[in-house]
Amino acid sequence: MMELGEARTGRTCIRLLREDDGRRLLDYRVANRGHLAPWEPLRAPAHFTLAGCHASIASAIVAAREDRGYAFAVLDPEGRRMLASFNLNNVVRGVLQAAHLGYGVDAGQQGSGLMFEALQAGLALAFGPLGLHRVMANHMPRNERSARLLARLGFEREGYARSYLCIAGQWEDHVLTAMLADDFKP
């Protein structure tokens, strides 16, 4: 597994999820269950249990070890509370060198610029130590906050996919965006 260490911003400590993050992840999931539900797949009840969080973390550790995906915790500077999360999923190496970006932020942090700050650091990891050439991020057309965030980060619209993902139990269209390593401006 690639050693990524921590990234720090003015308000956050960013690192891969670890085995001891179960309680932090559970607190984040439970506190933001309603806030994130319209933007996520339907979740089984186990998703909101400590055992479910430990299983998610174990799966994320294996994915990182196998260079298939990277799940990051965005914590307060002291590392006590999870403020947001993001992941680089579906990592493809070879001639593509790409991944899909997913993210979520605590309801109380929404609109504060924290997700922009965290994703700037995350993209530096993606295009730096992880050596990706392309990061793709897709959003539902009605998710205007995500559209603005991705545009501010420098993602460019590349297409539109009808009935792309099953979100909250419904097949949803998505706007397809991407950023290339050469276009990233830290």
C-alpha positions in Angstrom: 0.0 0.0 0.0 1.2 3.5 -0.8 2.1 5.5 2.2 0.3 8.8 2.0 0.7 10.2 5.5 -1.4 13.2 6.5 -2.3 16.4 4.7 -3.1 19.5 6.7 -5.1 22.6 5.8 -5.9 25.6 7.9 -8.9 23.8 9.4 -8.4 20.1 8.8 -6.3 17.0 9.1 -6.8 14.7 6.1 -5.7 11.0 6.1 -6.8 7.6 5.0 -9.4 6.0 7.2 -7.7 3.8 9.9 -8.9 0.9 12.0 -9.4 3.2 15.1 -11.8 5.5 13.2 -14.9 3.4 13.8 -16.4 5.6 16.4 -15.6 8.9 14.5 -17.1 7.4 11.3 -20.2 6.2 13.1 -20.7 9.6 14.7 -20.4 11.3 11.3 -22.7 8.9 9.6 -25.4 9.1 12.2 -25.3 12.9 12.6 -25.5 13.3 8.8 -27.9 10.5 7.9 -30.7 12.8 6.7 -28.4 15.5 5.3 -26.6 13.0 3.0 -29.5 10.7 2.2 -30.7 12.5 -1.0 -27.2 12.3 -2.5 -26.3 8.7 -1.6 -27.4 5.1 -2.4 -30.0 3.6 -0.1 -28.1 2.5 3.0 -28.8 -0.8 5.0 -29.4 -0.3 8.7 -25.9 -1.9 9.4 -24.3 1.2 7.7 -25.3 3.2 10.8 -23.7 0.8 13.3 -20.2 0.5 14.8 -19.9 -3.0 13.2 -20.9 -1.6 9.9 -18.3 1.2 10.2 -15.6 -1.2 11.1 -16.5 -3.3 8.1 -16.4 -0.3 5.8 -13.0 0.7 7.2 -11.6 -2.8 6.7 -12.8 -2.9 3.1 -11.3 0.6 2.5 -7.9 -0.6 3.9 -7.9 -3.6 1.6 -8.9 -1.4 -1.4 -6.0 1.0 -0.6 -3.5 -1.9 -0.2 -4.6 -3.2 -3.6 -4.5 0.3 -5.2 -8.2 0.1 -6.1 -9.5 3.0 -4.0 -8.7 5.4 -1.2 -11.1 6.5 1.5 -10.1 9.7 3.3 -11.3 11.1 6.6 -11.4 14.9 6.9 -10.9 15.6 10.6 -10.7 18.6 12.8 -7.0 19.7 13.4 -6.8 17.6 16.6 -8.2 14.5 14.9 -11.1 14.1 17.2 -14.1 14.7 14.9 -14.9 13.8 11.3 -16.0 16.9 9.4 -16.2 15.4 5.9 -15.0 12.5 3.8 -13.9 11.9 0.3 -12.8 9.0 -1.7 -11.0 8.1 -4.9 -12.7 5.0 -6.2 -12.4 2.8 -9.2 -8.7 3.5 -9.6 -7.5 2.3 -13.0 -3.9 2.1 -13.8 -2.2 1.3 -17.1 -2.9 3.7 -19.9 -5.7 5.4 -18.0 -4.3 6.4 -14.6 -7.7 7.6 -13.3 -10.2 7.5 -10.5 -13.7 8.7 -9.5 -14.0 11.3 -6.7 -16.8 11.1 -4.2 -17.3 13.4 -1.2 -19.6 14.5 1.6 -19.5 17.1 4.2 -21.1 17.5 7.7 -24.3 19.5 7.6 -22.9 22.0 10.0 -19.9 22.7 7.7 -21.9 23.1 4.5 -21.3 26.4 2.8 -18.1 27.2 4.9 -15.6 26.4 2.1 -14.3 23.4 4.1 -15.0 20.9 1.3 -13.1 23.1 -1.2 -10.2 23.3 1.2 -10.2 19.5 1.8 -10.5 18.6 -1.9 -7.7 20.9 -2.9 -5.5 18.9 -0.6 -7.0 15.6 -1.8 -6.4 16.5 -5.4 -2.8 17.3 -4.5 -2.5 13.7 -3.2 -4.3 12.3 -6.3 -2.0 14.1 -8.8 1.1 13.9 -6.6 1.9 10.7 -4.7 -0.9 8.6 -6.3 0.2 9.6 -9.7 -3.2 9.9 -11.3 -3.6 11.6 -14.7 -7.4 12.1 -14.5 -9.9 12.5 -11.6 -13.6 12.3 -12.6 -16.4 13.6 -10.4 -20.1 13.4 -11.3 -23.1 15.1 -9.8 -26.9 15.2 -10.2 -28.1 18.2 -12.2 -30.1 19.5 -9.2 -27.1 19.4 -6.9 -26.1 23.0 -7.5 -23.7 23.1 -4.5 -21.7 20.2 -6.0 -21.8 21.8 -9.4 -20.4 25.1 -8.0 -17.7 23.3 -5.9 -16.4 21.2 -8.8 -16.3 24.3 -11.1 -14.5 26.3 -8.4 -11.9 23.4 -8.1 -11.4 23.5 -11.9 -13.3 20.4 -13.0 -14.6 20.7 -16.6 -17.9 19.3 -17.8 -17.4 16.4 -20.2 -20.8 15.0 -20.7 -24.2 14.0 -19.4 -25.2 10.4 -18.4 -28.9 9.5 -18.3 -30.1 7.2 -15.5 -26.4 6.9 -14.4 -26.6 5.9 -10.6 -29.2 4.6 -8.3 -29.4 7.4 -5.6 -31.9 7.3 -2.7 -33.6 4.4 -4.6 -34.1 6.3 -7.9 -32.0 6.1 -11.1 -30.6 9.6 -11.5 -29.0 11.5 -14.4 -25.5 12.9 -13.7 -23.4 15.6 -15.1 -19.9 14.2 -15.9 -16.9 16.3 -15.0 -13.1 15.7 -14.8 -9.8 17.3 -14.0 -6.5 16.4 -15.5 -3.2 16.5 -13.7 -1.9 19.2 -16.0 -4.9 21.4 -15.2 -4.6 21.2 -11.4 -3.7 24.4 -9.7 -2.9 23.9 -6.0 
